[in-house]
Amino acid sequence: MTTFQRARSEEQREARRAAILETAAEMLEQMPVADLTLNELARRVGLAKSNVLRYFESREAVLLELLERAEARWLADLPARLDAEVPAVPTDSDADPDADTEPGTATGTAAERCEQLAAALASSLEAEPVLCDLLSAQAAVLERNISTEVALRHKRSGARHRVVLTGLIRRHLPETGELAEQLCRHIILVTGAIGTHAHPAASVIAAYEADPAIGAFRIDFTDYLRTTIATLAAGTVAQAAR
């Protein structure tokens, strides 16, 4: 734990903010979002709780900023993953004159690419447990104790991220057409919902283990997310074709 002196310059204030965010990120590697308290965060940073609140208006504001950063990192790595696992649609600018595929023509059937896109997204999100935990808590917890200013910044960041994901969906599944943005929103929503149910509390896990009939309701995050995204993608393609 580091004990900070009073920040007197903008550079020092930014260093405090960075330290708070870094410490909170380290804590989320060790515990779920629900267990991260402002008191413990302040203790680990080496500041009084009142001083932490000088830099962030609430615990939720800290966690929302971490959500924005985690989502940005995930999206930065996602294009290469999708290119490797899902056939993309060549454009006129990147067409190879010696290739068999005509510009603007997707390889593989739409149904195949729905499954491939779903598998790639689910596996990429499985590798981001902190992001998924934050998404699970976003609407019900993290957006409940913030000012309008913080809410605006967070929602604008989310809107920018949705543009990126929508573009990737259109690249690999152009059959979604104008409904690609709708599919994008659905994917984010179900990721948070499935994450909540796939990672229950210890008492619920014990109940699953104690009664096989109850245990049958336990879900695997990656498998359930993959099948859900595939179903949503197929439905979006069908809807766009009407």
Sine and cosine of phi, psi and omega as CSV:
sin_phi,cos_phi,sin_psi,cos_psi,sin_omega,cos_omega
0.00,0.00,0.73,-0.68,0.01,-1.00
-0.97,-0.23,0.71,-0.70,0.08,-1.00
-0.99,-0.15,0.87,-0.50,-0.07,-1.00
-1.00,-0.06,0.56,-0.83,0.20,-0.98
-0.99,0.13,0.24,-0.97,-0.02,-1.00
-0.86,0.51,0.76,-0.65,0.02,-1.00
-0.97,0.25,0.80,-0.60,-0.06,-1.00
-0.90,-0.44,-0.16,0.99,0.00,-1.00
-0.79,-0.62,0.28,-0.96,0.03,-1.00
-0.89,0.46,-0.58,0.81,0.03,-1.00
-0.90,0.44,-0.67,0.75,0.03,-1.00
-0.92,0.39,-0.62,0.78,0.03,-1.00
-0.91,0.43,-0.63,0.77,0.05,-1.00
-0.92,0.39,-0.57,0.82,0.05,-1.00
-0.91,0.42,-0.61,0.79,0.05,-1.00
-0.91,0.42,-0.72,0.69,0.02,-1.00
-0.85,0.52,-0.71,0.71,-0.01,-1.00
-0.89,0.46,-0.64,0.77,0.00,-1.00
-0.91,0.41,-0.65,0.76,0.02,-1.00
-0.89,0.45,-0.72,0.69,-0.01,-1.00
-0.91,0.42,-0.67,0.74,0.00,-1.00
-0.90,0.44,-0.67,0.75,0.01,-1.00
-0.91,0.41,-0.68,0.74,0.03,-1.00
-0.89,0.46,-0.64,0.77,0.03,-1.00
-0.89,0.46,-0.66,0.75,0.04,-1.00
-0.90,0.44,-0.62,0.79,0.02,-1.00
-0.91,0.42,-0.61,0.79,0.00,-1.00
-0.94,0.35,-0.30,0.95,0.12,-0.99
-0.97,0.24,-0.27,0.96,-0.08,-1.00
-0.93,-0.36,-0.31,0.95,-0.11,-0.99
-0.48,-0.88,0.38,-0.92,0.06,-1.00
-0.95,0.31,0.28,-0.96,0.00,-1.00
-0.81,0.59,-0.65,0.76,-0.07,-1.00
-0.87,0.49,-0.43,0.90,-0.07,-1.00
-1.00,-0.05,-0.13,0.99,-0.03,-1.00
-0.99,0.12,0.91,-0.42,-0.01,-1.00
-0.95,-0.30,0.42,-0.91,0.02,-1.00
-0.91,0.41,-0.59,0.81,0.02,-1.00
-0.89,0.46,-0.71,0.70,-0.01,-1.00
-0.94,0.35,-0.61,0.79,0.05,-1.00
-0.87,0.49,-0.72,0.69,0.01,-1.00
-0.87,0.48,-0.67,0.74,0.00,-1.00
-0.87,0.50,-0.70,0.71,-0.05,-1.00
-0.95,0.32,-0.53,0.85,0.03,-1.00
-0.96,0.28,-0.51,0.86,-0.04,-1.00
1.00,-0.07,0.44,0.90,0.04,-1.00
-0.83,-0.56,0.42,-0.91,0.16,-0.99
-0.93,0.37,0.48,-0.88,0.02,-1.00
-0.82,0.57,-0.65,0.76,0.00,-1.00
-0.89,0.45,-0.51,0.86,0.01,-1.00
-0.97,0.24,-0.58,0.82,0.09,-1.00
-0.86,0.51,-0.62,0.79,-0.01,-1.00
-0.95,0.32,-0.14,0.99,0.14,-0.99
-0.96,0.29,-0.43,0.90,-0.09,-1.00
-0.97,-0.23,-0.48,0.88,0.04,-1.00
-0.68,-0.74,0.73,-0.69,-0.11,-0.99
-0.94,0.34,-0.31,0.95,-0.02,-1.00
-0.26,-0.96,0.21,-0.98,0.13,-0.99
-0.83,0.55,-0.66,0.75,-0.04,-1.00
-0.89,0.45,-0.59,0.81,0.03,-1.00
-0.90,0.43,-0.62,0.79,0.07,-1.00
-0.88,0.47,-0.75,0.66,-0.08,-1.00
-0.93,0.37,-0.55,0.83,0.06,-1.00
-0.91,0.41,-0.62,0.78,0.05,-1.00
-0.92,0.40,-0.60,0.80,0.08,-1.00
-0.91,0.40,-0.59,0.81,0.07,-1.00
-0.88,0.47,-0.71,0.70,0.01,-1.00
-0.86,0.50,-0.67,0.74,-0.02,-1.00
-0.94,0.34,-0.65,0.76,0.01,-1.00
-0.90,0.43,-0.64,0.77,0.01,-1.00
-0.92,0.39,-0.63,0.78,0.03,-1.00
-0.89,0.45,-0.66,0.75,0.02,-1.00
-0.91,0.42,-0.68,0.74,0.02,-1.00
-0.87,0.50,-0.71,0.70,-0.03,-1.00
-0.93,0.37,-0.50,0.86,0.03,-1.00
-0.92,0.40,-0.56,0.83,-0.01,-1.00
-1.00,0.03,-0.29,0.96,-0.15,-0.99
-0.93,0.37,-0.64,0.77,-0.04,-1.00
-0.83,0.56,-0.70,0.71,-0.01,-1.00
-0.90,0.43,-0.62,0.79,0.01,-1.00
-0.91,0.41,-0.71,0.70,0.00,-1.00
-0.91,0.41,-0.64,0.77,0.03,-1.00
-0.87,0.49,-0.55,0.84,-0.03,-1.00
-0.98,0.18,-0.43,0.90,-0.15,-0.99
-0.91,-0.42,-0.28,0.96,-0.06,-1.00
-0.75,-0.67,0.82,-0.57,0.05,-1.00
-0.85,0.53,0.75,-0.66,0.01,-1.00
-0.99,-0.13,0.13,-0.99,0.02,-1.00
-0.99,-0.13,0.91,-0.41,0.05,-1.00
-0.89,0.46,0.57,-0.82,0.07,-1.00
-0.94,-0.34,0.18,-0.98,-0.01,-1.00
-0.86,0.51,-0.53,0.85,-0.07,-1.00
-0.97,0.25,-0.43,0.90,-0.04,-1.00
-0.90,-0.44,0.28,0.96,-0.01,-1.00
-0.94,0.35,0.65,-0.76,0.06,-1.00
-0.99,-0.12,0.87,-0.50,-0.04,-1.00
-0.88,0.48,-0.36,0.93,-0.01,-1.00
-1.00,-0.08,-0.03,1.00,-0.04,-1.00
-0.99,0.17,0.45,-0.89,0.01,-1.00
-0.98,0.19,-0.37,0.93,-0.06,-1.00
-1.00,0.09,0.78,-0.63,0.05,-1.00
-0.95,0.30,0.56,-0.83,0.06,-1.00
-0.83,0.56,0.67,-0.74,0.03,-1.00
0.99,0.13,0.11,0.99,-0.01,-1.00
-0.92,-0.40,0.83,-0.55,0.00,-1.00
-0.97,0.24,0.55,-0.84,0.08,-1.00
-1.00,-0.02,0.60,-0.80,-0.05,-1.00
0.98,0.18,0.31,-0.95,0.00,-1.00
-0.98,0.20,0.32,-0.95,0.05,-1.00
-0.87,0.49,-0.64,0.77,0.00,-1.00
-0.88,0.48,-0.66,0.75,0.03,-1.00
-0.90,0.43,-0.68,0.73,-0.03,-1.00
-0.96,0.29,-0.46,0.89,0.14,-0.99
-0.86,0.51,-0.72,0.69,0.00,-1.00
-0.92,0.40,-0.67,0.74,-0.02,-1.00
-0.92,0.39,-0.67,0.75,0.03,-1.00
-0.89,0.45,-0.69,0.73,0.00,-1.00
-0.88,0.47,-0.70,0.72,-0.01,-1.00
-0.90,0.44,-0.67,0.74,-0.02,-1.00
-0.92,0.39,-0.68,0.74,0.01,-1.00
-0.92,0.40,-0.69,0.72,-0.01,-1.00
-0.89,0.46,-0.69,0.72,-0.01,-1.00
-0.93,0.36,-0.57,0.82,0.03,-1.00
-0.92,0.38,-0.60,0.80,0.02,-1.00
-0.97,0.25,-0.51,0.86,0.10,-1.00
-0.86,0.51,-0.54,0.84,-0.01,-1.00
-0.98,0.18,0.00,1.00,-0.02,-1.00
-0.82,-0.57,0.90,0.43,-0.07,-1.00
-0.89,0.46,-0.56,0.83,0.01,-1.00
-0.92,0.38,-0.69,0.72,0.06,-1.00
-0.85,0.53,-0.72,0.70,-0.03,-1.00
-0.91,0.42,-0.61,0.79,0.04,-1.00
-0.91,0.42,-0.66,0.75,0.03,-1.00
-0.92,0.40,-0.65,0.76,0.05,-1.00
-0.89,0.45,-0.59,0.80,0.01,-1.00
-0.90,0.43,-0.53,0.85,-0.05,-1.00
-1.00,-0.09,-0.10,1.00,-0.18,-0.98
-0.82,0.57,-0.90,0.44,-0.13,-0.99
-0.96,0.28,-0.65,0.76,-0.11,-0.99
-0.98,0.17,-0.43,0.90,-0.11,-0.99
-0.83,-0.56,-0.84,0.54,-0.19,-0.98
-0.94,0.34,-0.44,0.90,-0.03,-1.00
-0.99,-0.10,0.26,0.97,-0.08,-1.00
-0.98,-0.21,-0.22,0.98,-0.08,-1.00
-0.72,-0.69,0.78,0.63,-0.05,-1.00
-0.69,-0.72,0.37,-0.93,0.03,-1.00
-0.99,0.15,0.20,-0.98,0.07,-1.00
-0.88,0.48,-0.60,0.80,0.00,-1.00
-0.88,0.48,-0.73,0.68,0.01,-1.00
-0.92,0.39,-0.64,0.77,0.02,-1.00
-0.88,0.47,-0.66,0.75,0.02,-1.00
-0.89,0.46,-0.72,0.69,0.00,-1.00
-0.88,0.48,-0.68,0.73,-0.01,-1.00
-0.91,0.42,-0.72,0.70,-0.03,-1.00
-0.92,0.39,-0.59,0.81,0.06,-1.00
-0.92,0.40,-0.63,0.78,0.08,-1.00
-0.89,0.46,-0.71,0.71,0.02,-1.00
-0.88,0.48,-0.62,0.78,0.02,-1.00
-0.89,0.45,-0.65,0.76,0.05,-1.00
-0.90,0.44,-0.65,0.76,0.01,-1.00
-0.91,0.40,-0.60,0.80,0.03,-1.00
-0.91,0.42,-0.57,0.82,0.05,-1.00
-0.88,0.48,-0.67,0.74,0.00,-1.00
-0.90,0.44,-0.75,0.66,-0.04,-1.00
-0.92,0.40,-0.62,0.79,0.04,-1.00
-0.87,0.49,-0.66,0.75,0.04,-1.00
-0.89,0.46,-0.63,0.78,0.03,-1.00
-0.93,0.38,-0.62,0.78,0.05,-1.00
-0.89,0.46,-0.70,0.71,-0.01,-1.00
-0.90,0.44,-0.57,0.82,-0.01,-1.00
-0.91,0.41,-0.66,0.75,-0.08,-1.00
-0.99,-0.13,-0.31,0.95,0.00,-1.00
-0.65,-0.76,0.92,0.39,-0.08,-1.00
-0.89,0.45,-0.31,0.95,0.02,-1.00
-0.90,0.44,-0.24,0.97,0.05,-1.00
-0.96,0.30,-0.37,0.93,0.05,-1.00
0.82,0.57,-0.73,-0.69,-0.03,-1.00
-0.95,0.32,-0.14,0.99,0.00,-1.00
-1.00,-0.01,0.08,1.00,0.01,-1.00
-0.87,0.49,-0.62,0.78,0.01,-1.00
-0.91,0.42,-0.63,0.77,0.05,-1.00
-0.88,0.48,-0.69,0.72,0.04,-1.00
-0.89,0.45,-0.64,0.77,0.04,-1.00
-0.84,0.54,-0.74,0.67,0.00,-1.00
-0.89,0.45,-0.65,0.76,0.02,-1.00
-0.88,0.47,-0.66,0.75,-0.02,-1.00
-0.87,0.49,-0.71,0.71,-0.01,-1.00
-0.91,0.42,-0.67,0.75,-0.01,-1.00
-0.90,0.44,-0.72,0.69,-0.05,-1.00
-0.95,0.30,-0.46,0.89,0.06,-1.00
-0.88,0.47,-0.72,0.70,0.03,-1.00
-0.91,0.41,-0.67,0.74,-0.03,-1.00
-0.92,0.40,-0.71,0.70,-0.01,-1.00
-0.92,0.39,-0.61,0.80,0.04,-1.00
-0.86,0.52,-0.64,0.76,0.02,-1.00
-0.88,0.48,-0.72,0.69,-0.07,-1.00
-0.98,0.19,-0.46,0.89,-0.04,-1.00
-0.99,0.17,-0.25,0.97,-0.01,-1.00
-0.80,-0.60,0.94,0.33,-0.05,-1.00
-0.97,0.26,0.14,-0.99,0.05,-1.00
-0.93,0.36,0.30,-0.95,-0.06,-1.00
-0.86,0.52,-0.60,0.80,-0.01,-1.00
-0.92,0.40,-0.58,0.82,0.03,-1.00
-0.95,0.32,-0.64,0.77,0.06,-1.00
-0.87,0.50,-0.68,0.74,0.02,-1.00
-0.89,0.46,-0.60,0.80,0.04,-1.00
-0.91,0.41,-0.66,0.75,0.06,-1.00
-0.85,0.53,-0.68,0.73,-0.05,-1.00
-0.96,0.28,-0.46,0.89,-0.05,-1.00
-0.98,0.19,-0.45,0.89,-0.08,-1.00
-0.73,-0.69,0.95,-0.31,-0.02,-1.00
-0.83,0.55,-0.55,0.83,0.01,-1.00
-0.91,0.42,-0.62,0.78,0.05,-1.00
-0.96,0.27,-0.62,0.78,-0.02,-1.00
-0.87,0.49,-0.40,0.92,0.01,-1.00
-0.90,0.44,-0.33,0.94,-0.01,-1.00
-1.00,0.10,-0.15,0.99,0.00,-1.00
-0.93,0.36,0.66,-0.75,-0.06,-1.00
-0.90,-0.44,0.49,-0.87,0.11,-0.99
-1.00,-0.03,0.81,-0.59,-0.10,-0.99
-0.82,0.57,-0.82,0.58,-0.12,-0.99
-0.92,0.40,-0.70,0.71,-0.02,-1.00
-0.91,0.42,-0.69,0.72,-0.03,-1.00
-0.93,0.38,-0.64,0.77,0.02,-1.00
-0.92,0.40,-0.66,0.75,0.00,-1.00
-0.87,0.49,-0.76,0.65,-0.05,-1.00
-0.92,0.39,-0.56,0.83,0.01,-1.00
-0.93,0.37,-0.72,0.70,0.02,-1.00
-0.90,0.44,-0.65,0.76,0.02,-1.00
-0.88,0.48,-0.67,0.74,0.02,-1.00
-0.91,0.41,-0.69,0.73,0.02,-1.00
-0.90,0.44,-0.66,0.75,-0.02,-1.00
-0.91,0.41,-0.70,0.71,0.02,-1.00
-0.89,0.46,-0.66,0.75,0.03,-1.00
-0.91,0.42,-0.60,0.80,0.03,-1.00
-0.92,0.40,-0.67,0.74,0.05,-1.00
-0.87,0.48,-0.70,0.72,0.01,-1.00
-0.90,0.44,-0.65,0.76,0.00,-1.00
-0.92,0.40,-0.64,0.77,-0.01,-1.00
-0.92,0.39,-0.44,0.90,-0.06,-1.00
-0.99,0.14,-0.15,0.99,-0.05,-1.00
-0.94,0.33,0.00,0.00,0.00,0.00
